[in-house]
Amino acid sequence: MAYRADMASSAPLGSIASRARAWRDSAHLEICDALEPWAYGTVRRATRYPGYFDFNSVLVEQDPAMSIDDLVDFADQALVGLAHRRIDFDVVAAAERYRPGFEALGWKVMRLLWMRHETPPPPGPDLAVEQVAYGAVYDLRVAWHREDFPTEDFGAHYPDAREVALRRGARVLAVREADRPIAFAQIERDAQNTEIMQVYVHPDYRGGGRGTAMTRAAIVASPDAQDLWIVADDEGRPKQLYARLGFRPAWTTIEFLRLPGTPVRTAPGPERPTRPR
Ligand SMILES: CC(C)(COP(=O)(O)OP(=O)(O)OC[C@H]1O[C@@H](n2cnc3c(N)ncnc32)[C@H](O)[C@@H]1OP(=O)(O)O)[C@@H](O)C(=O)NCCC(=O)NCCS
């Protein structure tokens, strides 16, 4: 197989990061029906999927010269009518400055590491991995959603998640145990890019190599991608698993999310992180 590491080794990191961003943006272009520039980025909305956080957000592409209160006020206006608030920073240094303030307001913070596959995975035990229908791993999707969002109703999100995934040509791989799926991975692609969007192993089966086997199977199932991406929590453990399988850091972003139902607080006065105008 002609390996994509050859292309990566000569490409400066900046260009790989911009390809990761272009891939992220292509999904937004396909799913969002309203893309409005604002002073420091773009407001992205998908009016058909109002509860889909990823596609209804304020994107910050340049360091915003504003206080956290002004930023939250702007998000309140831009995302009016939605139950959540989401602000995504492409500029990580600026986001880290705001982070303590958002945490104090009860927002969830996720620092994401975009990783590109560059070297072949080492050999490992093969598990029987099969391609299945999107709905075949419904119970695992519910379980994952409960882990991440214990207070959110997955039933309400499922039809939107399914429709978006099928619009994006998602393929689902799964591992069974006693005829029941206990792990899955989801892959989306276009002509040049492939992304392993999701990797999940049921909690009762973790630590036994299934996550590694699932991810390896997803890599093997994507042999002709120019860029193969996976996005990890930059502060979590799975990025080490992905690194062992040949993924390398390409780009970092930060998401701030106020879940529906989170009490709205205002930033405390003197300590609130502000930036001189
Ligand atoms: C990440 C995940 C798929 C790993 O599955 P797994 O079957 O436990 O993985 P393996 O047994 O093949 O490998 C274990 C490695 O996975 C990583 N890992 C991440 N979370 C883990 C967890 N809760 N338990 C065990 N390993 C975990 C570690 O890197 C670990 O290696 P280490 O022992 O050196 O730290 C699984 O923990 C999971 O489904 N987590 C919740 C969903 C998730 O975070 N998915 C990744 C999105 S980026």
The ligand as an ORCA input file, in Angstrom:
! r2SCAN-3c Opt
* xyz 0 1
  C     -10.968      4.776     24.502
  C     -11.573      3.367     24.481
  C     -12.219      3.119     23.122
  C     -10.442      2.363     24.690
  O     -10.995      1.057     24.615
  P     -10.272     -0.178     25.335
  O     -10.888     -1.428     24.824
  O     -10.243      0.024     26.786
  O      -8.795      0.006     24.757
  P      -7.591     -1.014     24.794
  O      -7.810     -2.074     25.830
  O      -7.305     -1.480     23.410
  O      -6.393     -0.074     25.198
  C      -6.380      0.574     26.465
  C      -5.896      1.959     26.240
  O      -7.005      2.785     25.922
  C      -6.881      4.021     26.557
  N      -8.012      4.255     27.426
  C      -8.715      5.395     27.402
  N      -9.723      5.351     28.283
  C      -9.650      4.145     28.895
  C     -10.415      3.499     29.913
  N     -11.482      4.109     30.489
  N     -10.074      2.243     30.309
  C      -9.009      1.636     29.746
  N      -8.248      2.214     28.793
  C      -8.577      3.451     28.353
  C      -5.585      4.019     27.246
  O      -4.649      4.631     26.366
  C      -5.259      2.584     27.449
  O      -3.903      2.420     27.408
  P      -3.054      2.539     28.768
  O      -3.439      1.327     29.552
  O      -1.647      2.547     28.282
  O      -3.452      3.817     29.429
  C     -12.596      3.164     25.627
  O     -12.000      3.514     26.843
  C     -13.866      3.990     25.464
  O     -14.795      3.555     24.789
  N     -13.931      5.177     26.101
  C     -15.121      6.038     26.035
  C     -15.297      6.626     24.648
  C     -14.090      7.416     24.213
  O     -13.503      8.173     24.973
  N     -13.718      7.214     22.945
  C     -12.619      7.895     22.354
  C     -13.078      9.213     21.795
  S     -11.634     10.207     21.467
*
